[in-house]
Each structure stands twice: as C-alpha cells, then as structure tokens.
C-alpha cells in the first residue's frame, strides 16, 4: 500500500509505523482469498465479486 494514499484516506489521524505491516498482511490475505475464489469458480480473472 502507498503510505500517502493511506494518510489521505484517514485524514486528520496519525498512523503508527506498525500499521502498514498489518495492513500489508491483511491486503495480502484478501488477495489470496479472492484468487482462490476465482479459481474455485473456474475463472482466471479475479473480479470484484471475489472480494
């Protein structure tokens, strides 16, 4: 994730350094789950509905 984009989305709040590591992990899990769902449905394209 781009730190600038994160800061823009949560405007007005400070962001702890360890937040980004946790965010990267959560996004990675989300992407892996979406990829598994697409494959389980016989698709090679991950779509919004896989989230």
DSSP file (Angstrom, degrees, kcal/mol; ACC not computed):
  #  RESIDUE AA STRUCTURE BP1 BP2  ACC     N-H-->O    O-->H-N    N-H-->O    O-->H-N    TCO  KAPPA ALPHA  PHI   PSI    X-CA   Y-CA   Z-CA
    1    1 A X              0   0    0      0, 0.0     2,-0.6     0, 0.0    23,-0.1   0.000 360.0 360.0 360.0 146.6    0.0    0.0    0.0
    2    2 A X     >  -     0   0    0      1,-0.2     4,-1.9     2,-0.0     3,-0.3  -0.736 360.0-145.1 -85.2 123.0    1.2    3.5   -0.7
    3    3 A X  H  > S+     0   0    0     -2,-0.6     4,-2.5     1,-0.2     5,-0.2   0.852  98.0  56.1 -59.2 -36.7    1.6    5.4    2.6
    4    4 A X  H  > S+     0   0    0      1,-0.2     4,-2.2     2,-0.2    -1,-0.2   0.916 106.8  49.8 -62.7 -42.4    0.5    8.7    1.1
    5    5 A X  H  > S+     0   0    0     -3,-0.3     4,-1.9     2,-0.2    -1,-0.2   0.885 110.2  51.0 -64.3 -38.3   -2.8    7.1    0.0
    6    6 A X  H  X S+     0   0    0     -4,-1.9     4,-1.8     1,-0.2    -2,-0.2   0.944 110.1  48.8 -63.0 -47.6   -3.4    5.7    3.4
    7    7 A X  H  < S+     0   0    0     -4,-2.5     6,-0.3     1,-0.2    -2,-0.2   0.876 110.0  52.1 -61.4 -37.5   -2.8    9.0    5.0
    8    8 A X  H >< S+     0   0    0     -4,-2.2     3,-0.9     1,-0.2    -1,-0.2   0.881 108.9  50.4 -65.9 -37.7   -5.2   10.7    2.6
    9    9 A X  H 3< S+     0   0    0     -4,-1.9    -1,-0.2     1,-0.3    -2,-0.2   0.824 117.0  39.1 -71.6 -31.1   -7.9    8.2    3.4
   10   10 A X  T >< S-     0   0    0     -4,-1.8     3,-1.7    -5,-0.1    -1,-0.3  -0.275  88.2-179.4-114.0  46.9   -7.6    8.6    7.2
   11   11 A X  T <   +     0   0    0     -3,-0.9    -3,-0.1     1,-0.2     3,-0.1  -0.106  62.4  25.4 -48.9 135.4   -7.1   12.3    7.1
   12   12 A X  T 3  S+     0   0    0      1,-0.3     2,-0.3    -5,-0.1    -1,-0.2   0.368 102.4  95.9  91.6  -4.4   -6.6   14.0   10.4
   13   13 A X  S <  S-     0   0    0     -3,-1.7    -1,-0.3    -6,-0.3     2,-0.2  -0.899  72.3-120.5-118.7 148.5   -5.2   11.0   12.2
   14   14 A X        -     0   0    0     -2,-0.3     2,-0.5    -3,-0.1     0, 0.0  -0.524  23.3-141.2 -79.1 153.4   -1.7    9.8   12.9
   15   15 A X        -     0   0    0     -2,-0.2     2,-0.1     3,-0.0    -8,-0.0  -0.974  11.1-134.5-121.4 120.5   -0.6    6.5   11.5
   16   16 A X    >>  -     0   0    0     -2,-0.5     3,-1.3     1,-0.1     4,-0.6  -0.411  21.1-120.8 -69.8 147.8    1.7    4.2   13.6
   17   17 A X  H >> S+     0   0    0      1,-0.3     3,-0.8     2,-0.2     4,-0.6   0.860 111.8  55.7 -59.4 -37.8    4.6    2.6   11.7
   18   18 A X  H 3> S+     0   0    0      1,-0.2     4,-1.8     2,-0.2    -1,-0.3   0.656  90.1  77.2 -72.5 -13.1    3.5   -0.9   12.5
   19   19 A X  H <> S+     0   0    0     -3,-1.3     4,-2.6     1,-0.2    -1,-0.2   0.897  89.7  55.0 -60.1 -40.6    0.1   -0.2   11.0
   20   20 A X  H <X S+     0   0    0     -3,-0.8     4,-2.6    -4,-0.6    -1,-0.2   0.871 105.2  51.4 -65.4 -38.0    1.5   -0.5    7.5
   21   21 A X  H  X S+     0   0    0     -4,-0.6     4,-2.0     2,-0.2    -1,-0.2   0.929 112.9  45.7 -63.3 -44.4    2.9   -4.0    8.1
   22   22 A X  H  X S+     0   0    0     -4,-1.8     4,-2.5     2,-0.2    -2,-0.2   0.887 112.3  51.5 -65.3 -38.9   -0.5   -5.2    9.4
   23   23 A X  H  X S+     0   0    0     -4,-2.6     4,-2.6     2,-0.2     5,-0.2   0.919 108.5  50.9 -64.4 -43.8   -2.3   -3.5    6.5
   24   24 A X  H  X S+     0   0    0     -4,-2.6     4,-2.3     1,-0.2    -1,-0.2   0.903 111.6  48.6 -59.6 -41.4    0.0   -5.3    4.0
   25   25 A X  H  X S+     0   0    0     -4,-2.0     4,-2.2     2,-0.2    -2,-0.2   0.923 111.9  48.2 -65.1 -44.7   -0.7   -8.6    5.7
   26   26 A X  H  X S+     0   0    0     -4,-2.5     4,-2.2     1,-0.2    -2,-0.2   0.903 113.1  47.5 -63.8 -41.9   -4.5   -8.0    5.6
   27   27 A X  H  X S+     0   0    0     -4,-2.6     4,-2.6     2,-0.2    -1,-0.2   0.896 109.6  54.1 -67.0 -39.6   -4.4   -7.0    2.0
   28   28 A X  H  X S+     0   0    0     -4,-2.3     4,-2.3    -5,-0.2    -2,-0.2   0.911 109.8  46.9 -59.9 -43.0   -2.3  -10.0    1.1
   29   29 A X  H  X S+     0   0    0     -4,-2.2     4,-2.5     2,-0.2    -1,-0.2   0.900 111.0  52.3 -65.0 -41.2   -4.8  -12.3    2.8
   30   30 A X  H  X S+     0   0    0     -4,-2.2     4,-2.1     1,-0.2    -2,-0.2   0.910 111.3  46.7 -60.7 -43.5   -7.7  -10.6    1.0
   31   31 A X  H  X S+     0   0    0     -4,-2.6     4,-2.4     2,-0.2    -2,-0.2   0.898 111.6  50.5 -67.2 -41.3   -6.0  -11.0   -2.4
   32   32 A X  H  X S+     0   0    0     -4,-2.3     4,-2.3     2,-0.2    -2,-0.2   0.919 111.2  48.8 -62.9 -43.4   -5.2  -14.7   -1.7
   33   33 A X  H  X S+     0   0    0     -4,-2.5     4,-2.2     1,-0.2    -2,-0.2   0.905 111.4  49.9 -62.2 -42.1   -8.8  -15.3   -0.8
   34   34 A X  H  X S+     0   0    0     -4,-2.1     4,-2.3     2,-0.2    -2,-0.2   0.901 110.3  50.1 -64.4 -40.9  -10.0  -13.6   -3.9
   35   35 A X  H  X S+     0   0    0     -4,-2.4     4,-2.4     1,-0.2    -2,-0.2   0.909 110.3  50.0 -64.8 -42.1   -7.7  -15.6   -6.1
   36   36 A X  H  X S+     0   0    0     -4,-2.3     4,-2.7     1,-0.2    -1,-0.2   0.904 110.3  50.6 -62.2 -41.0   -8.8  -18.9   -4.5
   37   37 A X  H  X S+     0   0    0     -4,-2.2     4,-1.3     2,-0.2    -2,-0.2   0.920 110.3  49.1 -63.8 -43.6  -12.5  -17.9   -5.1
   38   38 A X  H  <>S+     0   0    0     -4,-2.3     5,-2.7     1,-0.2     3,-0.4   0.938 113.6  46.2 -61.4 -46.2  -11.8  -17.1   -8.7
   39   39 A X  H ><5S+     0   0    0     -4,-2.4     3,-1.9     1,-0.2    -2,-0.2   0.897 108.8  55.4 -63.5 -40.5  -10.0  -20.4   -9.3
   40   40 A X  H 3<5S+     0   0    0     -4,-2.7    -1,-0.2     1,-0.3    -2,-0.2   0.778 107.6  50.7 -63.4 -25.8  -12.8  -22.3   -7.4
   41   41 A X  T 3<5S-     0   0    0     -4,-1.3    -1,-0.3    -3,-0.4    -2,-0.2   0.240 122.0-107.6 -96.3  12.0  -15.3  -20.8   -9.9
   42   42 A X  T < 5S+     0   0    0     -3,-1.9     2,-0.3     1,-0.2    -3,-0.2   0.720  77.4 128.6  73.9  22.2  -13.2  -21.8  -12.9
   43   43 A X      < -     0   0    0     -5,-2.7    -1,-0.2    -6,-0.2    -2,-0.1  -0.809  49.8-161.4-111.0 152.5  -12.0  -18.3  -13.7
   44   44 A X  S    S+     0   0    0     -2,-0.3     2,-0.5    -3,-0.1    -5,-0.1   0.278  76.9  79.2-106.6   5.8   -8.5  -17.0  -14.4
   45   45 A X  S    S-     0   0    0     -7,-0.1     2,-0.4   -10,-0.0    -2,-0.0  -0.966  74.8-139.7-118.1 124.4   -9.6  -13.4  -13.7
   46   46 A X        -     0   0    0     -2,-0.5     2,-0.2     3,-0.0   -11,-0.1  -0.698  28.7-170.1 -80.8 129.4  -10.1  -12.1  -10.2
   47   47 A X    >   -     0   0    0     -2,-0.4     3,-2.2   -13,-0.2     4,-0.4  -0.734  38.1-100.8-119.4 166.8  -13.2   -9.9  -10.1
   48   48 A X  G >  S+     0   0    0      1,-0.3     3,-1.8    -2,-0.2    -1,-0.1   0.845 118.9  63.2 -54.8 -36.4  -14.8   -7.5   -7.6
   49   49 A X  G 3  S+     0   0    0      1,-0.3    -1,-0.3     2,-0.2    -3,-0.0   0.671  89.9  69.0 -66.5 -14.9  -17.3  -10.2   -6.6
   50   50 A X  G <         0   0    0     -3,-2.2    -1,-0.3     1,-0.2    -2,-0.2   0.642 360.0 360.0 -76.6 -14.4  -14.3  -12.3   -5.4
   51   51 A X    <         0   0    0     -3,-1.8    -1,-0.2    -4,-0.4    -2,-0.2   0.472 360.0 360.0 -79.3 360.0  -13.8   -9.9   -2.6
